[in-house]
Amino acid sequence: MVPPPGPGLTELELDEEGRPSRPLRILDLDALSPDQVGEATEAATLGTPALVGVTRVRPTESTDPLLEALTCTLVAVPNLTDRDLPRTCVTVPDLDRAVAALRATAEASPCATLTLVGLLRLTAEARVADGLLAESLAYSMLLAGPEFLAWRERTPRRAIPPAAEPVRLFRVGDTLHVVLNRPDRHNAFDRGIRDGIVEAMGLCELDDSISAVELSGAGPSFSSGGDLDEFGTTPHVAAAHLIRLRQSAGYSVHRVADRVRAVVHGSCIGAGIEVPAFAGRLDASDDARFQLPELRMGLVPGAGGTVSITRRVGRWRTAYLALRAEPVDVTTAIAWGLVDSRV
């Protein structure tokens, strides 16, 4: 644990290569005096590292400003659920294990972790278009960073089988059905799926007779996230940024969100939750699992998740989801507000 507030609590420490040496700090809220709560709040507001609070008692209103300033807060109280807590907090059964999991992610990808922490502070408050711009800049920068390049080197690319119809469209009455259609790849989010969603939502914008859009996926999963064999294949990171802005599936869904219902199931990883989270309504089956694994690749969510998910669950639970890097189930997703209901 990091000691109570004092010099260096949120100081950015870099090694000779500019790599953060302590990207995540843990603040024991139970050890703070009332005066120290104020000091910690000020430090957390100005600080750069990820600063995670931990407590074994239910937070009170007096600590709300501090909880809002932190990256997130882990609460270990028996019989307390996330529904009982503000969006700044996440309940965990074992503080030590939860802290170890978050620390492992942060220490493996410190540059991506600190980029995410700063990015979420921006995207949580920005307009959707501005948030997507900031996210794309951050993601594209990290594509040229050592953490992503190391992941790419140890993750060999494979040939990508062509998909004749990566997104299938059909209409029933005034409802346009948009179905991700790469079931053999768990609907891995590639250029074909991205462009197909953009085109479908553009059609909805142009056709007022489409009163509803249902976004779903064929096969065992809604989407296993970005197709890993495509990662890092753009000519250069500036091109990656410009393409992401021009062909944003998330923004295309956002533009017609009041007509879009996403129905997800199975694996909903990375883009597989970031994009449907823009829909006006998001429903999920009991087998749905939600995960943001990008930090493990030296990246941040890049399909709009720092914008769409923060608007549903807040930046704190978004940070936890990314740092934890493990799936959460549909019960947790509903408690957080990530999912509206079961189907």
C-alpha positions, 0 to 999 in steps of 0.5 A: 500500500502507498502511505497516506498523502504526502510528497510523491503520492501522485508524482510521475516517476520515469526511468532513463527510457521514459518508462513509468516506474510506478504507474499505479498507486494504492491509497488505503482510505481506511487509514486517512484522517479527515484532514488527509482526505482533503489532501488526498483529494487535491493530490488525486485531482492533479496527479498523473499515475493511476491512483486506486482507493481501497476500503473495507467499509462502506464509503460515506458522503464525506469521501465522495469528492475523493472517490470522484478524483481517484481512478477508481475505488475497490470496496470489500464489504460482505453483502454489499453490491455495486448497486449499493454504491456510486459509480466511483466504486466497485465491490470485490471479494478479496482486496489483495487479489483485486489489487494484484490483478490491477497492478499486474496490468499496469506494470506490464503496460505502464505507458498505456495505463497512464494514457488511459487514466488521462484519456478517461478524464477527458472523454468522460466530460467531452462531447462525443466527437471530441472524445473520439478524437482524443481516443483516436490520437491516444490509440494511434500514438500507442501503436508506435509505442514499445508496449504494443510493438512488443505484443505484436512481436510475440503475437504472430499474424495469421492469414485472414480468411475472406468474408463474402458478407461480413455484415448482413442487412435485411429489413422486416417492416420498418426495422433494419436488422444489422447482423455481424456475419463472421461467425467462424471468427467470432465476428472479429471486428475487421475492416469489413465489419467496421465498414458494414456498420458505418454503411448500415447506419448511414442508410438509416440516417438517409431513410426516414422509413427505418424507424428501428435498427437491431444490431446483433451477431451471428454465431457463438459470440456477438464479437470477440473484438478487433481482429488481432491479425489486422492490428498494426497493419496501417501504413503509419500511425497518422493514417491509423488515426485518420481512418479511425476518424473517417470510419468510426463504427461507434460514431455512426451508431451514436448518430442514430442511437435513438433508433438502435437496439443492440442485442449481444451474446457470448463474447463481447470483447473490446470493440464488441462492447465499445460499439454497441454501448453507443446504442440507445438500448443495449440488451444481453443474453445470460451468456454474455461476457464483457471485457476490455483487454487492450491494455495487455496489448499496450493500447487503450480501447480504440473503437470508442469505448472510452466515450461510450462505456464511460457514458453508461458506467462512468470513467471509474468502472471503465478504468476498472474494467480495462485494468482488470482486463478480465470479463464481467458477467451480465449481472455485473453489467446490468448493475453498472448500467452497461447493459439495460436488460437481459433477453 
